């Protein structure tokens, strides 16, 4: 059984006086009543260690976690996966001024490219059931062979819909050409506990980030950055010194350690939750996207001719809230803490909602994301003088700011790409990001 080192230390000193150091709530009065976690919400003290330069319980906890996930070094994050992505891209920027970026990468990847002056070489796979699939390994190799300035690739695996990238093949290609493989595994921390770690980024990546809070019993914003290539460690640590907060939450830190160790100590929970989740796939009356990841259940509304929004409205009245609704798929997230009762309630509620005759024939097809012809670079477009124009007037213009539908915030058109009528049709079909009052930002002529 693992020892919860950080939590144990916090509990040991929970009764200590907190009158003369931050945080300001001092674990007193009404705050302590409203927030019972207050006594273990502390700062860097003689006994609590320091996340920025750990030598005590935090260092020990990180070493334990590295052993669990199979990393040479692991770093607890209290700022979510984004700070880990920024640290990885900072390291990547030191070995090349370009990086291969799948279109479905998280906003933090695009932000990092902008911050570090790294050109994203955008790749896009085919579409399966209306969802983007990973780019083929052949596409990746072709790009690398033809451009020595590409430092490597960052893959999103699994994505919001549970699609796992061909990381083994990516790794073989990148290693052959001496490039790095980085993985944003924000939605895949639980895969460290799959048999043989199947699908887990840590089997193949030089560095990867786990969004522990998304699929393990961990507080929101708790994540873990892991490194397996010694040459990256110094740069990763330098990047973390820039992007992690200097006032990390000790409860969040303790919960990251707890999340991994609790599941490692209780594998039966993982097995039971997975078995329960897989009963969704076996329900013949429900149409689900063929996800690679059991914790993602993407229910397809198209075969039923029913509006996903209408289904969500019915579910939320029953207290059931999905992770996202993209207009076709309603995605539900499970975790090792999910029970067979939870899944049973969801199936029953979904079947009842789909049987509601009042919402029959309300489905509207969602436009597919087209392949884009890149004429100019992402960084070039961001630096050029720009203006906001009506969506209808943007056809044939160069995009100056990533824009797409939300959720799940995949750029339909990225900075530097030429805007087409297909792009405009998608941007007019639902809630968007990167647009403003029906306008989109374009490079001035």
SVG drawing of the C-alpha trace seen along z (x, -y; Angstrom):
<svg xmlns="http://www.w3.org/2000/svg" viewBox="-44 -47 64 53">
<polyline fill="none" stroke="black" stroke-width="0.4" points="0.0,0.0 1.3,-3.4 1.7,-6.2 0.0,-9.5 3.0,-11.5 1.8,-15.0 -1.6,-14.5 -0.1,-12.8 2.2,-15.7 -0.6,-18.2 -2.8,-16.3 0.0,-16.1 0.3,-19.9 -3.4,-20.7 -3.7,-22.0 -0.7,-24.2 -1.2,-28.0 -1.6,-29.8 -1.8,-33.4 1.3,-34.8 1.6,-33.4 -0.6,-33.2 -3.3,-32.3 -5.4,-35.0 -8.3,-32.9 -6.0,-31.7 -8.2,-28.5 -10.5,-30.4 -14.1,-31.6 -16.8,-31.2 -14.3,-30.4 -13.3,-27.2 -17.0,-26.3 -17.8,-26.9 -14.5,-25.3 -13.5,-22.4 -10.3,-21.9 -8.9,-25.1 -6.6,-23.6 -4.6,-21.8 -4.5,-24.8 -1.0,-26.1 2.0,-27.7 5.7,-26.8 6.8,-26.2 9.6,-24.4 7.6,-21.2 5.5,-21.5 8.3,-21.4 8.3,-23.6 7.0,-22.5 9.4,-24.7 12.5,-23.0 11.2,-20.0 13.5,-18.2 11.0,-16.6 7.6,-15.1 6.8,-16.6 10.1,-15.2 9.3,-11.8 5.7,-11.9 6.9,-12.8 9.4,-9.9 6.6,-7.6 4.4,-8.8 7.2,-8.5 7.5,-4.8 3.7,-4.3 3.5,-5.8 6.8,-4.6 8.6,-8.0 12.2,-9.0 10.9,-12.2 7.4,-13.4 6.3,-16.8 3.0,-17.6 1.0,-20.4 -1.6,-22.5 -2.4,-24.6 -4.0,-21.9 -2.4,-20.2 -1.9,-23.6 1.2,-24.5 2.7,-21.1 1.9,-21.6 3.6,-25.0 6.7,-23.5 6.9,-20.8 6.6,-23.2 9.2,-25.5 11.6,-22.6 10.6,-21.7 11.3,-25.3 15.0,-24.9 15.6,-22.2 13.6,-23.5 11.4,-26.4 8.5,-24.1 6.4,-21.4 3.8,-19.1 0.4,-19.9 -2.8,-18.0 -5.8,-20.2 -7.5,-19.0 -4.8,-20.1 -5.8,-22.0 -5.7,-25.8 -2.6,-25.7 -0.6,-24.2 -1.6,-27.1 -0.8,-29.6 2.6,-28.0 3.4,-28.2 2.6,-31.9 4.6,-32.5 7.7,-30.8 7.7,-31.7 7.2,-28.0 5.4,-27.4 2.7,-24.7 2.8,-22.3 -0.9,-21.5 -1.9,-17.9 -5.4,-16.6 -6.5,-13.0 -9.7,-11.7 -13.2,-12.0 -14.9,-9.0 -18.5,-9.5 -18.0,-13.2 -15.0,-13.1 -11.4,-13.9 -9.1,-10.9 -5.3,-11.1 -3.0,-11.9 -1.4,-8.8 2.2,-7.9 3.1,-8.2 2.0,-11.8 4.2,-12.5 7.3,-10.8 6.9,-12.7 6.8,-16.0 9.8,-15.2 12.0,-13.9 11.4,-17.1 12.0,-19.7 15.0,-19.6 13.5,-22.5 10.7,-20.4 11.7,-19.5 9.0,-16.8 5.3,-16.3 2.7,-16.9 -0.2,-14.5 -3.5,-14.7 -4.2,-11.2 -6.9,-10.3 -9.0,-13.2 -12.4,-14.4 -14.1,-11.5 -11.7,-8.8 -9.7,-8.5 -6.2,-7.2 -3.4,-8.2 -1.1,-5.6 1.6,-6.6 3.7,-3.5 4.0,-4.2 4.6,-7.9 7.3,-7.1 9.2,-4.7 9.2,-7.3 10.2,-10.2 13.0,-8.2 14.4,-7.1 14.7,-10.7 15.9,-11.9 12.9,-14.0 10.8,-14.3 7.3,-12.9 5.3,-15.0 1.8,-14.0 -1.0,-16.0 -2.7,-13.1 -5.0,-15.4 -7.8,-13.0 -5.8,-9.8 -4.3,-9.7 -6.3,-6.6 -4.7,-4.6 -1.6,-4.2 -3.7,-1.6 -4.8,0.4 -3.4,3.9 0.1,3.4 -0.6,-0.4 -2.3,0.1 -2.9,-3.2 -1.0,-5.1 1.2,-8.0 4.0,-7.0 4.8,-3.9 6.0,-6.0 6.4,-9.7 9.6,-11.6 7.4,-13.8 3.7,-13.8 1.2,-15.4 -1.6,-13.6 -4.7,-15.6 -5.2,-13.6 -8.3,-15.6 -10.1,-14.6 -10.2,-10.8 -8.7,-10.1 -9.9,-10.9 -8.1,-14.2 -9.1,-17.8 -9.7,-20.1 -6.5,-21.5 -4.4,-18.6 -2.1,-17.2 1.2,-15.4 4.0,-16.2 6.3,-13.3 9.6,-13.0 11.4,-10.0 14.2,-11.6 17.1,-12.8 18.0,-15.6 14.6,-17.3 14.7,-17.4 16.6,-20.6 14.5,-22.5 11.3,-21.1 12.2,-22.2 13.1,-25.6 9.8,-25.8 7.9,-24.9 9.7,-27.7 8.0,-30.1 4.5,-28.6 3.7,-27.1 2.2,-29.3 4.5,-30.3 1.6,-29.8 0.6,-26.2 -2.4,-24.6 -1.3,-22.0 -4.7,-20.3 -4.5,-20.0 -0.9,-18.6 -2.0,-16.1 -4.9,-15.0 -2.7,-14.4 -0.6,-12.0 -3.7,-10.5 -5.4,-9.9 -2.6,-7.7 -1.8,-5.9 -5.5,-5.1 -6.1,-3.5 -2.8,-1.7 -3.8,-0.3 -7.3,0.6 -7.2,2.1 -10.6,3.7 -12.2,0.3 -10.7,-0.3 -11.8,3.1 -15.4,2.7 -15.7,-0.8 -14.5,0.3 -16.9,3.3 -19.7,1.0 -18.8,-1.6 -18.6,1.1 -22.2,2.0 -23.0,-1.3 -21.3,0.1 -23.4,3.3 -26.7,1.4 -28.1,2.1 -30.7,-0.7 -28.0,-3.3 -25.7,-4.4 -22.2,-5.2 -19.0,-6.3 -16.5,-3.4 -14.2,-5.0 -10.8,-3.5 -11.2,-4.7 -13.8,-3.2 -14.1,-6.4 -15.6,-8.3 -19.2,-7.5 -20.0,-9.6 -23.7,-9.1 -24.6,-9.8 -27.9,-11.6 -27.9,-11.5 -29.3,-8.0 -32.3,-9.0 -33.0,-12.2 -33.1,-14.0 -31.4,-17.3 -28.6,-16.7 -29.5,-20.0 -33.0,-18.6 -31.6,-15.5 -29.3,-17.5 -32.1,-19.7 -34.1,-16.6 -31.1,-15.0 -30.1,-18.2 -33.6,-18.4 -32.8,-15.0 -29.5,-16.2 -27.4,-14.5 -24.8,-16.7 -22.6,-15.5 -19.0,-16.7 -19.9,-18.2 -22.5,-18.4 -21.1,-19.2 -24.4,-19.2 -24.2,-15.6 -22.5,-13.7 -23.3,-14.0 -20.1,-12.9 -20.2,-11.5 -17.1,-10.9 -16.6,-8.0 -13.7,-7.3 -12.5,-4.5 -14.9,-6.0 -17.9,-5.3 -20.3,-2.6 -22.7,-0.2 -25.6,-2.2 -24.3,-5.4 -24.1,-3.8 -27.5,-2.2 -29.1,-5.5 -27.5,-7.1 -28.7,-4.4 -32.2,-4.5 -32.4,-8.3 -31.0,-8.3 -33.4,-5.7 -36.3,-7.6 -35.1,-10.9 -34.7,-9.4 -38.2,-7.9 -39.7,-11.4 -41.9,-12.0 -41.9,-15.8 -38.4,-16.1 -38.6,-13.7 -37.1,-14.9 -35.3,-17.8 -31.7,-16.8 -29.8,-19.2 -26.7,-17.8 -23.4,-19.3 -21.0,-20.4 -17.7,-18.5 -14.4,-20.3 -12.8,-20.6 -9.1,-20.1 -7.4,-23.5 -4.8,-24.6 -2.1,-26.5 -0.8,-29.4 0.9,-31.4 2.3,-30.6 0.5,-30.7 3.1,-33.1 3.1,-35.3 -0.7,-35.8 -0.6,-36.7 1.9,-39.4 0.2,-41.1 -2.2,-44.1 -5.7,-42.7 -9.3,-43.7 -12.7,-42.2 -15.1,-41.5 -18.5,-40.0 -18.4,-36.2 -19.9,-36.4 -17.2,-38.9 -14.3,-36.7 -14.4,-34.1 -11.0,-34.2 -9.4,-36.2 -6.5,-35.0 -7.5,-34.1 -5.7,-36.1 -7.0,-34.3 -8.0,-30.7 -11.7,-30.2 -14.0,-27.2 -16.9,-25.7 -17.1,-25.3 -17.2,-22.7 -14.8,-21.1 -12.8,-24.1 -11.1,-22.5 -10.0,-25.3 -12.1,-25.0 -9.7,-27.5 -6.4,-28.6 -4.4,-31.7 -2.6,-31.7 -5.3,-29.5 -7.5,-30.9 -11.2,-31.1 -13.7,-29.2 -17.4,-29.1 -17.3,-25.7 -15.6,-27.4 -18.2,-30.1 -21.0,-27.5 -19.5,-25.7 -18.9,-28.9 -22.6,-29.9 -23.9,-26.5 -23.3,-26.9 -21.5,-28.5 -18.0,-29.7 -14.7,-30.9 -12.4,-33.3 -15.3,-35.3 -16.9,-38.5 -20.5,-39.6 -20.7,-37.6 -17.3,-38.8 -14.0,-37.0 -10.5,-38.4 -8.6,-38.5 -5.3,-39.8 -5.7,-43.2 -5.3,-43.3"/>
</svg>
